[in-house]
Amino acid sequence: MHNHSEWFVGGIAIAFGSLVGWNALVYSPLLYRLRTVAAVRKRYGRQAACGLLLSVAALLFAAGAMILGGIRPQYAAPPTAEPTIESGD
């Protein structure tokens, strides 16, 4: 069962992933002025910078899908109640 915060965070991650992916494909000057993206673009070219932004978008989209799907690492899972064994003494 999802609570409202999981829906909100998952939706925001998917929305940001979509936004970054779209802006990467249309070569938005705002994203290509970011320091790391600009350095990749200067050294390896525009396609590599686009690939970097698309990989960030894919990670955001995947994280949002995992949050909405309820997939969690083992350490983040809520504790389960273990059945008690009653001895019949």
N, CA and C atoms as an extended XYZ file, in Angstrom:
267
Properties=species:S:1:pos:R:3:atomname:S:1:resname:S:1:resid:I:1 pbc="F F F"
N         0.848       -1.182        0.000 N   MET     1
C         0.000        0.000        0.000 CA  MET     1
C         0.881        1.228        0.000 C   MET     1
N         0.637        2.118       -0.904 N   HIS     2
C         1.422        3.338       -1.011 CA  HIS     2
C         0.806        4.432       -0.151 C   HIS     2
N         1.679        5.201        0.472 N   ASN     3
C         1.170        6.384        1.145 CA  ASN     3
C         1.381        7.580        0.221 C   ASN     3
N         0.882        8.711        0.637 N   HIS     4
C         0.903        9.883       -0.233 CA  HIS     4
C         2.323       10.365       -0.530 C   HIS     4
N         3.231       10.211        0.413 N   SER     5
C         4.598       10.687        0.168 CA  SER     5
C         5.290        9.861       -0.912 C   SER     5
N         5.015        8.564       -0.986 N   GLU     6
C         5.614        7.743       -2.038 CA  GLU     6
C         5.075        8.149       -3.410 C   GLU     6
N         3.789        8.433       -3.494 N   TRP     7
C         3.214        8.887       -4.757 CA  TRP     7
C         3.821       10.214       -5.165 C   TRP     7
N         3.976       11.122       -4.200 N   PHE     8
C         4.519       12.446       -4.493 CA  PHE     8
C         5.965       12.352       -4.976 C   PHE     8
N         6.811       11.644       -4.218 N   VAL     9
C         8.232       11.547       -4.565 CA  VAL     9
C         8.428       10.788       -5.872 C   VAL     9
N         7.708        9.706       -6.052 N   GLY    10
C         7.807        8.960       -7.303 CA  GLY    10
C         7.349        9.776       -8.501 C   GLY    10
N         6.272       10.513       -8.326 N   GLY    11
C         5.782       11.367       -9.402 CA  GLY    11
C         6.740       12.490       -9.743 C   GLY    11
N         7.334       13.100       -8.711 N   ILE    12
C         8.317       14.166       -8.936 CA  ILE    12
C         9.541       13.620       -9.669 C   ILE    12
N        10.018       12.440       -9.282 N   ALA    13
C        11.183       11.850       -9.948 CA  ALA    13
C        10.891       11.570      -11.422 C   ALA    13
N         9.706       11.052      -11.704 N   ILE    14
C         9.344       10.777      -13.095 CA  ILE    14
C         9.179       12.082      -13.869 C   ILE    14
N         8.572       13.080      -13.245 N   ALA    15
C         8.394       14.371      -13.917 CA  ALA    15
C         9.745       15.018      -14.222 C   ALA    15
N        10.666       15.016      -13.260 N   PHE    16
C        11.991       15.591      -13.498 CA  PHE    16
C        12.769       14.787      -14.534 C   PHE    16
N        12.635       13.468      -14.505 N   GLY    17
C        13.284       12.640      -15.517 CA  GLY    17
C        12.778       12.955      -16.905 C   GLY    17
N        11.475       13.140      -17.027 N   SER    18
C        10.902       13.500      -18.325 CA  SER    18
C        11.360       14.877      -18.766 C   SER    18
N        11.394       15.805      -17.829 N   LEU    19
C        11.813       17.166      -18.146 CA  LEU    19
C        13.277       17.220      -18.584 C   LEU    19
N        14.148       16.533      -17.862 N   VAL    20
C        15.570       16.509      -18.222 CA  VAL    20
C        15.767       15.805      -19.557 C   VAL    20
N        15.061       14.701      -19.766 N   GLY    21
C        15.187       13.973      -21.027 CA  GLY    21
C        14.736       14.798      -22.218 C   GLY    21
N        13.610       15.480      -22.084 N   TRP    22
C        13.114       16.302      -23.186 CA  TRP    22
C        14.075       17.458      -23.470 C   TRP    22
N        14.535       18.138      -22.410 N   ASN    23
C        15.452       19.259      -22.608 CA  ASN    23
C        16.801       18.813      -23.154 C   ASN    23
N        17.208       17.590      -22.864 N   ALA    24
C        18.448       17.073      -23.438 CA  ALA    24
C        18.292       16.852      -24.933 C   ALA    24
N        17.138       16.354      -25.330 N   LEU    25
C        16.921       16.067      -26.747 CA  LEU    25
C        16.753       17.325      -27.593 C   LEU    25
N        16.192       18.384      -27.022 N   VAL    26
C        16.001       19.615      -27.793 CA  VAL    26
C        17.156       20.593      -27.585 C   VAL    26
N        18.208       20.126      -26.924 N   TYR    27
C        19.417       20.919      -26.671 CA  TYR    27
C        19.101       22.251      -25.991 C   TYR    27
N        18.433       22.163      -24.860 N   SER    28
C        18.104       23.349      -24.070 CA  SER    28
C        19.390       23.994      -23.549 C   SER    28
N        19.581       25.278      -23.786 N   PRO    29
C        20.819       25.927      -23.338 CA  PRO    29
C        20.964       25.947      -21.820 C   PRO    29
N        19.843       25.894      -21.105 N   LEU    30
C        19.907       25.916      -19.644 CA  LEU    30
C        20.658       24.703      -19.102 C   LEU    30
N        20.347       23.527      -19.594 N   LEU    31
C        21.011       22.313      -19.105 CA  LEU    31
C        22.457       22.215      -19.582 C   LEU    31
N        22.722       22.688      -20.768 N   TYR    32
C        24.073       22.562      -21.315 CA  TYR    32
C        25.034       23.597      -20.736 C   TYR    32
N        24.535       24.516      -19.899 N   ARG    33
C        25.404       25.440      -19.180 CA  ARG    33
C        25.825       24.911      -17.816 C   ARG    33
N        25.247       23.809      -17.378 N   LEU    34
C        25.680       23.213      -16.114 CA  LEU    34
C        27.149       22.819      -16.215 C   LEU    34
N        27.879       22.963      -15.121 N   ARG    35
C        29.332       22.817      -15.155 CA  ARG    35
C        29.791       21.458      -15.688 C   ARG    35
N        29.245       20.391      -15.162 N   THR    36
C        29.681       19.060      -15.587 CA  THR    36
C        29.284       18.780      -17.032 C   THR    36
N        28.079       19.167      -17.385 N   VAL    37
C        27.613       18.943      -18.753 CA  VAL    37
C        28.429       19.780      -19.732 C   VAL    37
N        28.747       21.028      -19.340 N   ALA    38
C        29.564       21.885      -20.205 CA  ALA    38
C        30.969       21.307      -20.376 C   ALA    38
N        31.516       20.732      -19.301 N   ALA    39
C        32.853       20.132      -19.395 CA  ALA    39
C        32.837       18.909      -20.313 C   ALA    39
N        31.804       18.092      -20.198 N   VAL    40
C        31.690       16.920      -21.075 CA  VAL    40
C        31.502       17.367      -22.521 C   VAL    40
N        30.688       18.397      -22.720 N   ARG    41
C        30.461       18.899      -24.074 CA  ARG    41
C        31.745       19.460      -24.678 C   ARG    41
N        32.522       20.170      -23.879 N   LYS    42
C        33.769       20.753      -24.385 CA  LYS    42
C        34.793       19.681      -24.742 C   LYS    42
N        34.861       18.641      -23.912 N   ARG    43
C        35.884       17.622      -24.123 CA  ARG    43
C        35.473       16.560      -25.139 C   ARG    43
N        34.206       16.098      -25.063 N   TYR    44
C        33.783       14.959      -25.891 CA  TYR    44
C        32.758       15.310      -26.961 C   TYR    44
N        32.155       16.483      -26.871 N   GLY    45
C        31.191       16.882      -27.894 CA  GLY    45
C        29.757       16.904      -27.394 C   GLY    45
N        28.920       17.396      -28.272 N   ARG    46
C        27.509       17.610      -27.932 CA  ARG    46
C        26.749       16.300      -27.716 C   ARG    46
N        27.077       15.292      -28.495 N   GLN    47
C        26.381       14.012      -28.354 CA  GLN    47
C        26.692       13.341      -27.028 C   GLN    47
N        27.920       13.460      -26.573 N   ALA    48
C        28.273       12.877      -25.273 CA  ALA    48
C        27.557       13.599      -24.141 C   ALA    48
N        27.451       14.923      -24.242 N   ALA    49
C        26.725       15.682      -23.225 CA  ALA    49
C        25.246       15.307      -23.231 C   ALA    49
N        24.692       15.118      -24.411 N   CYS    50
C        23.304       14.669      -24.522 CA  CYS    50
C        23.141       13.281      -23.911 C   CYS    50
N        24.091       12.400      -24.148 N   GLY    51
C        24.057       11.066      -23.558 CA  GLY    51
C        24.125       11.099      -22.046 C   GLY    51
N        24.948       11.994      -21.516 N   LEU    52
C        25.037       12.146      -20.060 CA  LEU    52
C        23.695       12.593      -19.489 C   LEU    52
N        23.088       13.583      -20.110 N   LEU    53
C        21.789       14.068      -19.625 CA  LEU    53
C        20.700       13.010      -19.781 C   LEU    53
N        20.742       12.244      -20.853 N   LEU    54
C        19.753       11.184      -21.034 CA  LEU    54
C        19.935       10.060      -20.016 C   LEU    54
N        21.177        9.791      -19.627 N   SER    55
C        21.398        8.769      -18.596 CA  SER    55
C        20.893        9.257      -17.240 C   SER    55
N        21.062       10.546      -16.950 N   VAL    56
C        20.506       11.108      -15.711 CA  VAL    56
C        18.982       11.022      -15.747 C   VAL    56
N        18.394       11.336      -16.888 N   ALA    57
C        16.941       11.249      -17.032 CA  ALA    57
C        16.451        9.817      -16.847 C   ALA    57
N        17.188        8.859      -17.392 N   ALA    58
C        16.800        7.449      -17.248 CA  ALA    58
C        16.890        7.008      -15.794 C   ALA    58
N        17.927        7.458      -15.084 N   LEU    59
C        18.053        7.114      -13.665 CA  LEU    59
C        16.912        7.712      -12.843 C   LEU    59
N        16.551        8.958      -13.121 N   LEU    60
C        15.428        9.582      -12.422 CA  LEU    60
C        14.123        8.853      -12.712 C   LEU    60
N        13.917        8.516      -13.966 N   PHE    61
C        12.699        7.801      -14.341 CA  PHE    61
C        12.649        6.425      -13.678 C   PHE    61
N        13.776        5.714      -13.658 N   ALA    62
C        13.823        4.390      -13.033 CA  ALA    62
C        13.611        4.485      -11.526 C   ALA    62
N        14.203        5.495      -10.897 N   ALA    63
C        14.007        5.669       -9.459 CA  ALA    63
C        12.545        5.950       -9.144 C   ALA    63
N        11.908        6.788       -9.958 N   GLY    64
C        10.488        7.054       -9.752 CA  GLY    64
C         9.638        5.814       -9.930 C   GLY    64
N         9.951        5.023      -10.932 N   ALA    65
C         9.202        3.786      -11.163 CA  ALA    65
C         9.411        2.795      -10.019 C   ALA    65
N        10.631        2.723       -9.491 N   MET    66
C        10.891        1.826       -8.362 CA  MET    66
C        10.155        2.284       -7.106 C   MET    66
N        10.118        3.591       -6.886 N   ILE    67
C         9.398        4.113       -5.723 CA  ILE    67
C         7.912        3.795       -5.845 C   ILE    67
N         7.350        4.043       -7.018 N   LEU    68
C         5.925        3.765       -7.216 CA  LEU    68
C         5.627        2.271       -7.213 C   LEU    68
N         6.604        1.459       -7.614 N   GLY    69
C         6.425        0.011       -7.624 CA  GLY    69
C         6.632       -0.640       -6.275 C   GLY    69
N         7.110        0.117       -5.302 N   GLY    70
C         7.331       -0.435       -3.969 CA  GLY    70
C         8.599       -1.250       -3.837 C   GLY    70
N         9.507       -1.121       -4.784 N   ILE    71
C        10.766       -1.865       -4.726 CA  ILE    71
C        11.709       -1.141       -3.783 C   ILE    71
N        12.216       -1.853       -2.790 N   ARG    72
C        13.102       -1.256       -1.796 CA  ARG    72
C        14.302       -2.163       -1.556 C   ARG    72
N        15.419       -1.564       -1.139 N   PRO    73
C        16.527       -2.407       -0.714 CA  PRO    73
C        16.171       -3.105        0.593 C   PRO    73
N        16.857       -4.166        0.887 N   GLN    74
C        16.539       -4.973        2.061 CA  GLN    74
C        16.613       -4.162        3.357 C   GLN    74
N        17.578       -3.272        3.464 N   TYR    75
C        17.733       -2.509        4.701 CA  TYR    75
C        16.650       -1.451        4.884 C   TYR    75
N        15.916       -1.112        3.845 N   ALA    76
C        14.887       -0.080        3.942 CA  ALA    76
C        13.487       -0.666        4.087 C   ALA    76
N        13.377       -1.972        4.079 N   ALA    77
C        12.063       -2.597        4.194 CA  ALA    77
C        11.559       -2.471        5.632 C   ALA    77
N        10.263       -2.211        5.780 N   PRO    78
C         9.726       -2.135        7.139 CA  PRO    78
C         9.805       -3.487        7.824 C   PRO    78
N        10.014       -3.481        9.129 N   PRO    79
C        10.143       -4.768        9.825 CA  PRO    79
C         8.821       -5.544        9.786 C   PRO    79
N         8.949       -6.840        9.659 N   THR    80
C         7.765       -7.695        9.658 CA  THR    80
C         7.625       -8.314       11.036 C   THR    80
N         6.430       -8.507       11.434 N   ALA    81
C         6.179       -9.123       12.740 CA  ALA    81
C         6.400      -10.627       12.613 C   ALA    81
N         7.283      -11.135       13.444 N   GLU    82
C         7.545      -12.570       13.430 CA  GLU    82
C         6.520      -13.283       14.299 C   GLU    82
N         6.034      -14.421       13.845 N   PRO    83
C         5.060      -15.139       14.669 CA  PRO    83
C         5.715      -15.671       15.946 C   PRO    83
N         5.017      -15.566       17.020 N   THR    84
C         5.547      -16.060       18.303 CA  THR    84
C         5.191      -17.517       18.445 C   THR    84
N         6.121      -18.264       19.002 N   ILE    85
C         5.901      -19.688       19.238 CA  ILE    85
C         5.583      -19.856       20.706 C   ILE    85
N         4.363      -20.317       20.955 N   GLU    86
C         3.956      -20.524       22.346 CA  GLU    86
C         4.204      -21.985       22.706 C   GLU    86
N         4.877      -22.161       23.823 N   SER    87
C         5.174      -23.536       24.238 CA  SER    87
C         3.977      -24.063       25.022 C   SER    87
N         3.675      -25.279       24.809 N   GLY    88
C         2.521      -25.907       25.463 CA  GLY    88
C         2.926      -26.633       26.741 C   GLY    88
N         3.636      -25.970       27.651 N   ASP    89
C         4.077      -26.625       28.900 CA  ASP    89
C         2.935      -26.946       29.787 C   ASP    89
